[in-house]
Amino acid sequence: MLVGDLFINKELSEKYRSEGYVTLQFLDGVQISDLYKLYDASASQAGVNKQFFTSIWSDNIEYRRLTDTKIKELLAPAALNYIRDIKPVFANFMVKNTGEGTSLMPHQDWSFVEEPEHDSATIWCPLVDVDSINGTLQVIPRSHRISNYTRARFLDRPFDGIDSHEMEAMMIDIPLRAGEAIILNSRLIHASPCNYSDKQRVAASLVIAPEAAPLFHWIYNPKDDMEIKKLAVTPDFFWQYSCYEYPDSVTAIESCHHDFKDLSLETFREIIGYERSLITKKNAFCLGRTYCPKACKYFFASSLPGLTFRAAFSSMAALSLFFILWYILARLIYG
Ligand SMILES: O=C(O)CCC(=O)C(=O)O
């Protein structure tokens, strides 16, 4: 069973299946405020001192259990407004502090179910408005078509050999208002840039899987010479073990060898159907932003509070056009 087949709305289902993600209105003001209160009340227990962190990275098991349970209570019913027959797998706060060092590298999420027979998705819902200045999510559309179905903990990515600028050029920003969400296939490559605003960026996320799909966790143990162990798990597994632990006490039901070949840029582009000519005006602008030097982003974020880079850029373009027209007119009139 595939998440894409479980969307209630046909258009959402088609867009999700073809692009690997959809965006939609997800939470109302009261729900956002409830989540923010939960985040505020529990943040001191997280004990994670990192520029970017997610609740699952905390050493405090009680914090992991609390955030998982409470975020699920809020996000899972909202998900059922759009997708039926799904179950919550695990939930997190995703927190980006400010400044350099807060970006997150392009990655795919772990496999949670046996793919490609089943698949899973992440619902990522920011609690503040997000754009390219404060570290919104970026995705490579259609990258869920890559067939690396076993994405294990501690395993390298098959696109690590591709030049990072080429990867960036294929990324698009997903600006969202607080309470909107992106639902993305666990195979879709995503990342997030630095937060150059002066406020922490907090988002809540929930991994979902089809109700009928048994849950598994694959874990790569470099000591075992390319061997990947498959564990049969329940949703509780994900808060019981922090991201950094090797869950020794859970017995593997199977082992397999990692044999997915690294992708070349050409193969990667072919898989995702990427052509520069397909870049829409909107995406082209995103590319401009992606390549915008950090100092430039920082200038706009810090010197023009409340003004987005897009708005500042558009105003500058309009102003330049005005002066050019004014100059041409003056030359025509006064010679
Ligand atoms: O919150 C972010 O910036 C990144 C989120 C992410 O990578 C994920 O949900 O897997």
Ligand as a Chemical Component Dictionary entry (heavy atoms), coordinates in Angstrom:
data_LIG
# 
_chem_comp.id                   LIG 
_chem_comp.type                 NON-POLYMER 
_chem_comp.pdbx_formal_charge   0 
_chem_comp.three_letter_code    LIG 
# 
loop_
_chem_comp_atom.comp_id 
_chem_comp_atom.atom_id 
_chem_comp_atom.alt_atom_id 
_chem_comp_atom.type_symbol 
_chem_comp_atom.charge 
_chem_comp_atom.model_Cartn_x 
_chem_comp_atom.model_Cartn_y 
_chem_comp_atom.model_Cartn_z 
_chem_comp_atom.pdbx_ordinal 
LIG O1 O1 O 0 13.492 20.821 9.797 1  
LIG C1 C1 C 0 14.336 20.825 8.901 2  
LIG O2 O2 O 0 14.969 21.834 8.603 3  
LIG C2 C2 C 0 14.634 19.553 8.168 4  
LIG C3 C3 C 0 13.597 18.495 8.343 5  
LIG C4 C4 C 0 14.026 17.162 7.816 6  
LIG O3 O3 O 0 15.049 17.003 7.255 7  
LIG C5 C5 C 0 13.154 16.002 7.963 8  
LIG O4 O4 O 0 11.990 16.154 8.373 9  
LIG O5 O5 O 0 13.614 14.886 7.643 10 
# 
loop_
_chem_comp_bond.comp_id 
_chem_comp_bond.atom_id_1 
_chem_comp_bond.atom_id_2 
_chem_comp_bond.value_order 
_chem_comp_bond.pdbx_ordinal 
LIG O1 C1 DOUB 1 
LIG C1 O2 SING 2 
LIG C1 C2 SING 3 
LIG C2 C3 SING 4 
LIG C3 C4 SING 5 
LIG C4 O3 DOUB 6 
LIG C4 C5 SING 7 
LIG C5 O4 DOUB 8 
LIG C5 O5 SING 9 
# 
